[in-house]
Amino acid sequence: MSKERLYLFDTTLRDGAQTNGVDFTLADKQIIAGMLDDLGIDYVEGGYPGANPLDTEFFGSKPKLNHARFTAFGMTRRAGRSVSNDPGVAGLLEAKADAICFVAKSSAYQVRVALETTKEENLASIRDSVAAAKVAGREVMLDCEHFFDGYKEDADFALACAKAAYDAGARWVVLCDTNGGTMPDEIETIVTEVTKHIPGDHVGIHAHNDTEQAVANSLAAVRAGVRQIQGTLNGLGERCGNANLCSLIPTLKLKKEFSDAFEISVTPSRLATLVKVSRTLDDMLNRVPNRHAAYVGESAFVTKTGIHASAVMKDPQTYEHILPELVGNHRKVLVSDQAGRSNVIAELDRAGIAYDKSDPKLTRLVEELKAREAQGYAYESANASFDLLARRTLGKVPHYFEVEQFDVNVEQRYNALGERVTVALAVVKVDVAGEHLISAAEGNGPVNALDVALRKDLGKYQKYIEGLTLIDYRVRILNGGTGAVTRVLIESEDENGDRWTTVGVSPNIIDASFQALMDSVIYKLVKSGAPA
């Protein structure tokens, strides 16, 4: 039996750009559009030409996409204007795009209150705008804004809006859960009714995530007949976001209910790049990736407790619903205060650390882990620090250098512009194979100053750490009071894009930070195979 085609529509660059704190540059948009095309997305919505200079420039020349259809978004003609006299519609028709996605109200309440016009004028606006884009030779679609709320209020009018677009030649009529409050069973019921009037292979779904059900609502709509799904990478979007394509794509591709019945344009080899795509977007936006995201999160295939870890090592299917490699992720067994030998052995295997199962040092390592976690260390979140602890316990970390002393001072002073600024100065003295080296550095804070000073001159090891950068710094106070213990987690990255996390714990935040910094540098040396 042949499979039906499902089409994927990405609106990261338009709806996703409405996320609080997200601002794309022109270069960002160009890179992301290419990344989406490479992934196999069918439609890439670039933005709203004419709404701002950035989007207007973006649509001034069409990106070179191999598969995806580049799509412009904008409103249908305004009430009381003709299509030829509406600058918004003119901007869409002039945009260098393969397709145009109009948006129009499909709720009688919204038409009355938000647009302050009549139902008849709203329907005429839809017909006129779709027809004009069709004549211009564009593939046309209509986002029926507030469709599900509008349907529950006045089903006849909501359907009339959808039908007006379809009858005027729209390739896709997209039903929008704009406020994100519709339940999956309601979606399925309403979409089933709509597909009695418009063929399902001309109907799409655009779900918002305000009840954490945008993905579920999108899948419910597919079950009921829609054949286009709109969403964003990592679920970006205004308020609580949009349907997350990083969850939808692998579900459609790997779950039998959908994979047996439908075909999408994402190949298995491109699916295996999904984690990279997800994290590349976060990197571009300077956002920390959601560790607990389905499929692509760092914790998506993590096992912590000993009994679970033992089962996973026997057969991953005991606690995994798919093979993590299918989406570009990997299995990880954590070591923590719940760790047993199975966890530790699994993590040693993952890290490529040689061991002997009969070695009593393994028992000592388990005991050391539990003792240090009782002090506040979190090795489940600090893979590199675990690696070093394990290697040290098993006697396998070279003695590269020794920090003899460090000093940090913070002062307020006037700069050359006469502005009052706070500056941190750090001095670090190290012994590298008998050579005593002293480095000093300023930073915008004591940890930054220490980081720069420590990595400023490590003698013969300097070349191994040139590409090392600190990309994230997190502090947690473990108990209250003036004697509070502080845990510091530092995430680092090297010139190859590899990332790792280290941990430090101390009543003194600078000491805790320095422990984590030291682990990061030493891990990089071990990883690079630096000679002792």
C-alpha positions as CSV (number, residue, x, y, z in Angstrom):
1,M,0.0,0.0,0.0
2,S,1.4,3.4,-1.0
3,K,2.0,6.0,1.6
4,E,0.4,9.4,1.7
5,R,2.6,12.4,1.6
6,L,2.9,14.7,4.6
7,Y,4.3,18.2,4.0
8,L,6.4,20.0,6.6
9,F,6.2,23.8,6.9
10,D,8.7,25.6,9.1
11,T,8.0,29.1,10.5
12,T,11.0,29.4,12.7
13,L,12.1,32.6,10.9
14,R,8.7,34.2,11.2
15,D,6.6,32.9,14.1
16,G,9.7,31.7,15.9
17,A,11.2,35.2,15.7
18,Q,8.3,36.4,17.9
19,T,9.9,34.5,20.8
20,N,10.9,36.7,23.7
21,G,14.6,37.3,23.5
22,V,15.0,36.0,19.9
23,D,16.4,38.4,17.3
24,F,17.6,37.0,14.0
25,T,20.1,38.9,11.9
26,L,20.0,38.7,8.1
27,A,23.0,36.3,8.1
28,D,21.2,34.1,10.8
29,K,18.1,33.9,8.5
30,Q,20.1,32.9,5.5
31,I,22.0,30.2,7.4
32,I,18.9,28.8,9.1
33,A,17.0,28.7,5.8
34,G,19.8,26.6,4.3
35,M,19.9,24.3,7.3
36,L,16.1,23.7,7.1
37,D,16.4,23.0,3.4
38,D,19.2,20.5,4.1
39,L,17.0,18.8,6.7
40,G,14.3,18.2,4.1
41,I,11.7,20.8,5.1
42,D,9.1,21.4,2.3
43,Y,8.3,25.0,3.1
44,V,10.5,27.6,4.7
45,E,8.6,30.7,5.8
46,G,11.1,33.5,5.7
47,G,9.1,36.3,7.4
48,Y,6.9,39.2,6.6
49,P,8.3,41.4,3.7
50,G,7.4,45.0,4.2
51,A,6.9,44.7,8.0
52,N,10.5,45.6,8.7
53,P,13.7,46.4,6.8
54,L,15.3,43.0,7.7
55,D,12.5,40.9,6.2
56,T,12.2,43.2,3.2
57,E,16.0,42.7,2.5
58,F,15.7,39.0,3.1
59,F,13.1,38.7,0.4
60,G,15.0,41.0,-2.0
61,S,16.7,37.9,-3.4
62,K,15.6,34.4,-3.0
63,P,17.9,32.0,-1.1
64,K,19.4,29.1,-3.0
65,L,17.3,26.2,-1.7
66,N,17.5,22.7,-3.2
67,H,14.2,21.4,-2.0
68,A,12.2,23.8,0.2
69,R,9.8,26.3,-1.2
70,F,10.7,29.8,0.1
71,T,7.5,31.3,1.5
72,A,6.5,34.9,2.3
73,F,3.9,35.7,4.9
74,G,1.5,38.6,5.2
75,M,-2.1,39.7,5.7
76,T,-4.9,39.6,3.2
77,R,-6.0,42.9,1.8
78,R,-7.3,45.4,4.3
79,A,-11.0,46.1,4.6
80,G,-12.2,48.8,2.3
81,R,-9.2,48.6,0.0
82,S,-8.7,46.8,-3.3
83,V,-5.9,44.3,-3.8
84,S,-4.1,46.7,-6.2
85,N,-4.3,49.5,-3.6
86,D,-3.0,47.5,-0.6
87,P,0.8,48.0,0.1
88,G,1.0,44.8,2.2
89,V,-0.3,42.6,-0.6
90,A,1.9,44.5,-3.1
91,G,4.9,43.7,-1.0
92,L,4.0,40.0,-0.9
93,L,3.6,39.9,-4.7
94,E,6.9,41.6,-5.2
95,A,8.8,39.4,-2.8
96,K,11.2,36.9,-4.3
97,A,9.4,33.8,-3.0
98,D,8.0,30.6,-4.3
99,A,4.8,30.7,-2.2
100,I,2.7,33.2,-0.3
101,C,1.0,32.4,3.0
102,F,-1.8,34.9,3.7
103,V,-3.2,35.2,7.2
104,A,-6.9,36.1,7.8
105,K,-9.3,36.0,10.7
106,S,-11.7,33.0,10.7
107,S,-13.5,33.9,13.9
108,A,-16.6,36.0,13.8
109,Y,-15.6,37.5,17.2
110,Q,-12.1,38.5,15.9
111,V,-13.6,40.0,12.8
112,R,-16.0,42.1,14.8
113,V,-13.7,43.2,17.6
114,A,-10.2,43.1,16.2
115,L,-10.8,44.1,12.6
116,E,-14.0,46.1,13.2
117,T,-15.4,45.0,9.9
118,T,-18.1,42.6,8.5
119,K,-18.1,38.9,7.8
120,E,-18.8,39.6,4.2
121,E,-15.9,42.0,3.8
122,N,-13.6,39.5,5.5
123,L,-14.6,36.7,3.1
124,A,-14.2,39.0,0.1
125,S,-10.7,40.0,1.4
126,I,-9.7,36.3,1.5
127,R,-11.1,35.6,-2.0
128,D,-9.5,38.7,-3.6
129,S,-6.0,38.2,-2.0
130,V,-5.8,34.5,-2.8
131,A,-6.9,35.0,-6.4
132,A,-4.4,37.9,-6.9
133,A,-1.5,35.7,-5.7
134,K,-2.7,32.8,-7.9
135,V,-2.8,35.0,-11.0
136,A,0.8,36.1,-10.1
137,G,1.8,32.5,-10.4
138,R,2.5,31.8,-6.8
139,E,1.6,28.8,-4.7
140,V,-0.9,30.2,-2.3
141,M,-2.0,29.2,1.2
142,L,-4.1,30.8,3.9
143,D,-3.5,30.7,7.6
144,C,-7.1,30.7,9.1
145,E,-6.2,32.6,12.3
146,H,-8.2,31.7,15.4
147,F,-9.9,28.9,13.4
148,F,-10.7,26.5,16.3
149,D,-12.0,29.1,18.7
150,G,-13.9,30.6,15.8
151,Y,-15.4,27.2,14.8
152,K,-16.6,26.6,18.4
153,E,-18.3,30.1,18.3
154,D,-19.6,30.1,14.7
155,A,-18.8,27.0,12.7
156,D,-20.5,28.2,9.6
157,F,-18.4,31.3,9.3
158,A,-15.1,29.6,10.2
159,L,-15.8,27.0,7.5
160,A,-16.8,29.8,5.0
161,C,-13.4,31.5,5.5
162,A,-11.6,28.2,4.8
163,K,-13.8,27.4,1.8
164,A,-13.4,30.9,0.4
165,A,-9.6,30.4,0.3
166,Y,-9.9,26.9,-1.2
167,D,-12.4,27.9,-3.8
168,A,-10.2,30.9,-4.8
169,G,-7.3,28.5,-5.6
170,A,-5.4,28.1,-2.4
171,R,-3.1,25.1,-2.4
172,W,-3.3,24.9,1.4
173,V,-5.9,26.0,3.9
174,V,-4.2,26.0,7.3
175,L,-6.3,25.7,10.5
176,C,-4.7,27.7,13.3
177,D,-5.0,27.1,17.0
178,T,-3.8,30.7,17.5
179,N,-4.4,30.9,21.3
180,G,-3.2,27.4,21.9
181,G,-6.0,26.3,24.1
182,T,-7.8,23.6,22.1
183,M,-7.6,20.0,23.3
184,P,-6.5,17.1,21.0
185,D,-10.0,15.5,20.9
186,E,-11.5,18.9,19.9
187,I,-8.9,19.2,17.1
188,E,-9.6,15.8,15.8
189,T,-13.4,16.3,15.8
190,I,-13.2,19.7,14.1
191,V,-10.7,18.7,11.5
192,T,-12.8,15.7,10.6
193,E,-15.7,18.1,9.9
194,V,-13.5,20.4,7.9
195,T,-12.3,17.6,5.6
196,K,-15.9,16.9,4.6
197,H,-15.8,20.2,2.8
198,I,-12.1,20.6,1.8
199,P,-9.9,17.6,0.8
200,G,-7.5,16.7,3.6
201,D,-4.5,16.9,1.2
202,H,-5.3,20.7,1.0
203,V,-5.5,21.2,4.7
204,G,-2.8,22.1,7.2
205,I,-2.5,22.6,11.0
206,H,-0.7,25.4,12.9
207,A,-0.7,24.7,16.6
208,H,0.5,26.8,19.5
209,N,1.7,25.3,22.7
210,D,-0.1,27.1,25.5
211,T,-1.4,23.9,27.1
212,E,1.8,21.9,26.2
213,Q,-0.1,20.1,23.6
214,A,1.0,21.6,20.3
215,V,2.7,18.4,19.1
216,A,-0.2,16.2,20.3
217,N,-2.7,18.6,18.5
218,S,-0.7,18.4,15.3
219,L,-0.7,14.6,15.4
220,A,-4.4,14.6,16.2
221,A,-5.0,16.8,13.1
222,V,-3.0,14.3,10.9
223,R,-5.1,11.4,12.2
224,A,-8.2,13.5,11.2
225,G,-7.0,14.2,7.7
226,V,-4.6,17.2,7.4
227,R,-1.5,16.7,5.3
228,Q,0.5,19.8,6.1
229,I,2.1,20.5,9.5
230,Q,3.4,23.8,10.5
231,G,5.9,24.2,13.3
232,T,9.3,25.6,14.4
233,L,12.7,24.2,15.4
234,N,12.9,23.7,19.2
235,G,9.3,24.9,19.5
236,L,10.2,28.6,19.2
237,G,7.2,31.0,19.1
238,E,5.4,33.7,20.9
239,R,4.1,33.0,24.5
240,C,4.7,29.3,25.0
241,G,5.8,28.5,21.5
242,N,4.7,26.5,18.5
243,A,4.5,22.8,17.6
244,N,8.1,21.6,17.9
245,L,9.4,20.1,14.6
246,C,12.3,18.5,16.5
247,S,9.6,16.3,18.2
248,L,7.2,16.0,15.3
249,I,9.7,14.9,12.7
250,P,11.1,11.8,14.5
251,T,7.6,10.8,15.7
252,L,6.4,10.9,12.1
253,K,9.4,9.1,10.9
254,L,9.9,6.5,13.6
255,K,6.5,5.7,15.1
256,K,4.7,2.9,13.1
257,E,1.3,4.6,13.3
258,F,2.7,7.4,11.1
259,S,5.7,5.9,9.4
260,D,3.6,3.0,8.0
261,A,1.0,5.4,6.6
262,F,2.9,8.6,5.7
263,E,6.0,9.7,3.9
264,I,7.9,12.9,4.8
265,S,10.8,14.4,2.9
266,V,13.3,13.9,5.8
267,T,15.5,11.0,4.9
268,P,17.1,8.7,7.6
269,S,20.5,10.3,7.0
270,R,19.1,13.8,7.5
271,L,17.1,12.7,10.5
272,A,20.4,11.7,12.1
273,T,21.4,15.4,11.9
274,L,18.5,16.5,14.0
275,V,20.4,17.0,17.2
276,K,23.0,19.0,15.4
277,V,20.3,21.2,13.8
278,S,18.6,21.8,17.1
279,R,21.7,22.7,18.9
280,T,23.1,24.9,16.1
281,L,20.0,27.0,16.3
282,D,20.4,27.4,20.1
283,D,24.1,28.3,19.6
284,M,23.1,31.0,17.1
285,L,20.6,32.4,19.5
286,N,23.1,32.1,22.5
287,R,20.5,29.9,24.3
288,V,21.3,27.0,26.5
289,P,19.7,23.9,24.9
290,N,16.8,22.3,26.7
291,R,18.5,19.2,28.3
292,H,15.1,17.5,28.7
293,A,13.8,18.0,25.2
294,A,12.3,14.9,23.6
295,Y,14.6,13.1,21.1
296,V,17.2,15.9,20.9
297,G,17.8,16.8,24.5
298,E,21.0,15.8,26.3
299,S,19.0,13.9,28.9
300,A,16.6,12.3,26.3
301,F,18.5,9.0,26.5
302,V,20.1,9.2,30.0
303,T,19.8,6.5,32.6
304,K,20.6,7.3,36.2
305,T,19.6,4.6,38.7
306,G,21.6,1.4,39.1
307,I,18.9,-1.1,38.3
308,H,17.9,0.9,35.2
309,A,21.5,1.2,34.1
310,S,22.0,-2.6,34.5
311,A,19.0,-3.3,32.3
312,V,20.0,-0.8,29.6
313,M,23.4,-2.4,29.4
314,K,21.8,-5.8,28.8
315,D,19.3,-4.4,26.2
316,P,18.7,-0.7,25.5
317,Q,15.1,-1.3,24.7
318,T,14.3,-1.8,28.3
319,Y,14.3,2.0,28.9
320,E,14.6,3.5,25.4
321,H,11.7,3.9,22.9
322,I,14.1,4.4,19.9
323,L,17.8,4.1,19.1
324,P,19.3,7.5,20.0
325,E,21.6,7.4,17.0
326,L,18.6,7.7,14.7
327,V,18.2,11.3,15.6
328,G,21.9,12.0,16.1
329,N,21.8,11.6,19.9
330,H,23.6,9.1,22.1
331,R,23.0,6.9,25.1
332,K,24.4,8.0,28.4
333,V,24.5,6.3,31.8
334,L,24.9,8.7,34.6
335,V,27.0,8.3,37.8
336,S,25.4,9.7,40.9
337,D,24.7,9.0,44.6
338,Q,22.5,6.2,43.3
339,A,25.3,4.7,41.3
340,G,26.2,1.0,41.3
341,R,28.9,-0.8,39.5
342,S,26.7,-1.0,36.4
343,N,26.5,2.8,36.1
344,V,30.2,3.2,36.6
345,I,31.2,0.5,34.2
346,A,28.8,1.9,31.5
347,E,30.3,5.4,31.9
348,L,33.8,4.1,31.8
349,D,33.0,2.2,28.6
350,R,31.4,5.4,27.1
351,A,34.5,7.5,28.0
352,G,36.8,4.8,26.6
353,I,38.6,4.3,29.9
354,A,40.3,0.9,30.2
355,Y,39.6,-1.1,33.4
356,D,39.7,-4.5,34.9
357,K,36.4,-5.7,36.4
358,S,38.2,-7.5,39.2
359,D,40.2,-4.3,40.1
360,P,39.4,-3.2,43.7
361,K,39.8,0.3,42.5
362,L,36.4,0.1,40.8
363,T,34.8,-0.4,44.2
364,R,36.9,2.5,45.5
365,L,35.7,4.7,42.6
366,V,32.0,3.9,43.4
367,E,32.6,4.8,47.1
368,E,34.4,8.0,46.2
369,L,31.6,9.0,43.9
370,K,29.0,8.6,46.6
371,A,31.1,10.4,49.2
372,R,31.8,13.4,46.9
373,E,28.2,13.6,45.8
374,A,27.2,13.8,49.5
375,Q,29.5,16.8,49.6
376,G,27.6,18.4,46.8
377,Y,29.4,17.3,43.6
378,A,27.0,16.5,40.7
379,Y,28.8,14.1,38.3
380,E,25.6,13.3,36.4
381,S,25.9,16.9,35.1
382,A,29.6,17.0,34.8
383,N,30.9,14.3,32.4
384,A,34.4,15.6,32.2
385,S,34.9,15.8,36.0
386,F,33.7,12.2,36.3
387,D,36.2,11.2,33.6
388,L,39.1,12.8,35.4
389,L,38.0,11.4,38.8
390,A,37.8,7.9,37.3
391,R,41.2,8.3,35.6
392,R,42.8,9.5,38.8
393,T,41.3,6.7,40.9
394,L,42.5,4.2,38.4
395,G,45.9,6.0,38.2
396,K,45.6,7.3,34.6
397,V,45.9,11.1,34.6
398,P,49.3,12.6,33.8
399,H,50.7,15.3,36.1
400,Y,50.8,18.1,33.6
401,F,51.3,21.1,35.9
402,E,50.7,22.4,39.4
403,V,49.0,25.7,40.4
404,E,51.3,27.0,43.2
405,Q,49.2,30.1,43.9
406,F,46.4,32.3,42.6
407,D,45.1,35.6,43.7
408,V,42.0,37.6,42.7
409,N,41.1,41.2,43.4
410,V,38.0,43.2,42.5
411,E,38.1,46.9,42.5
412,Q,36.0,49.9,41.4
413,R,37.8,52.7,39.5
414,Y,37.3,55.3,36.8
415,N,38.2,54.3,33.3
416,A,39.7,56.5,30.6
417,L,36.3,57.9,29.8
418,G,35.7,58.9,33.3
419,E,33.1,56.1,33.9
420,R,33.0,54.2,37.1
421,V,33.6,50.5,36.4
422,T,34.2,47.3,38.3
423,V,37.2,45.3,37.2
424,A,38.6,42.0,38.4
425,L,42.3,41.2,38.3
426,A,43.6,37.6,38.7
427,V,47.2,36.4,39.0
428,V,48.0,32.7,38.7
429,K,51.4,31.1,39.3
430,V,52.0,27.6,37.9
431,D,54.8,25.1,37.8
432,V,55.2,23.3,34.5
433,A,57.9,20.6,34.6
434,G,60.0,22.9,36.9
435,E,59.3,26.0,35.0
436,H,57.6,28.7,37.1
437,L,55.2,30.8,35.1
438,I,53.1,33.8,36.3
439,S,50.2,35.2,34.4
440,A,47.9,38.1,35.1
441,A,44.6,39.0,33.5
442,E,41.7,41.3,33.9
443,G,38.1,40.2,33.4
444,N,34.5,41.5,33.8
445,G,34.3,39.3,36.9
446,P,36.6,37.2,39.1
447,V,35.9,33.9,37.4
448,N,36.4,35.4,33.9
449,A,39.7,36.9,35.1
450,L,40.9,33.6,36.6
451,D,39.9,31.7,33.5
452,V,41.9,34.1,31.2
453,A,44.9,34.1,33.6
454,L,45.0,30.3,34.0
455,R,45.0,29.7,30.2
456,K,47.3,32.6,29.3
457,D,50.6,30.7,29.6
458,L,50.9,27.0,30.3
459,G,54.3,26.7,28.7
460,K,54.7,23.6,26.6
461,Y,51.0,22.8,27.0
462,Q,49.7,26.2,25.7
463,K,49.2,24.9,22.1
464,Y,46.8,22.2,23.3
465,I,44.4,24.7,24.9
466,E,44.4,27.5,22.3
467,G,40.9,26.5,21.1
468,L,39.4,26.1,24.6
469,T,36.5,28.5,25.5
470,L,34.2,28.8,28.4
471,I,30.6,28.9,27.1
472,D,28.4,28.5,30.2
473,Y,28.7,29.1,33.9
474,R,26.1,28.0,36.5
475,V,26.1,28.5,40.2
476,R,23.9,26.8,42.8
477,I,23.8,27.4,46.5
478,L,23.4,24.0,48.2
479,N,22.4,25.2,51.7
480,G,21.5,28.4,53.4
481,G,23.3,30.6,55.8
482,T,26.6,32.4,55.8
483,G,28.5,29.1,55.6
484,A,26.6,28.0,52.4
485,V,28.2,25.5,50.1
486,T,28.4,26.5,46.5
487,R,28.4,24.2,43.4
488,V,29.7,25.6,40.2
489,L,29.2,23.9,36.8
490,I,31.2,25.1,33.8
491,E,30.6,24.1,30.3
492,S,33.5,24.4,27.8
493,E,34.0,23.9,24.1
494,D,37.0,23.3,22.0
495,E,38.0,24.1,18.4
496,N,36.3,21.0,17.1
497,G,32.9,21.9,18.6
498,D,33.1,19.2,21.3
499,R,31.6,20.2,24.7
500,W,32.0,19.0,28.2
501,T,31.0,20.1,31.7
502,T,33.1,20.2,34.9
503,V,32.1,20.8,38.5
504,G,33.6,22.4,41.6
505,V,32.2,22.5,45.2
506,S,33.3,24.7,48.1
507,P,32.0,27.2,50.6
508,N,34.0,29.7,48.6
509,I,32.6,30.5,45.2
510,I,36.0,31.4,43.7
511,D,37.5,28.2,44.9
512,A,34.6,26.1,43.5
513,S,35.0,28.0,40.2
514,F,38.7,27.4,40.1
515,Q,38.2,23.6,40.7
516,A,35.9,23.5,37.7
517,L,38.2,25.6,35.5
518,M,41.2,23.4,36.4
519,D,39.2,20.2,35.5
520,S,38.2,21.8,32.2
521,V,41.8,22.6,31.2
522,I,43.2,19.2,32.4
523,Y,40.4,17.3,30.6
524,K,41.3,19.2,27.4
525,L,44.9,18.1,27.8
526,V,43.9,14.5,28.3
527,K,41.5,14.6,25.4
528,S,44.2,16.1,23.2
529,G,46.7,13.4,24.2
530,A,49.2,16.0,25.6
531,P,52.4,14.3,26.8
532,A,53.2,14.3,30.5
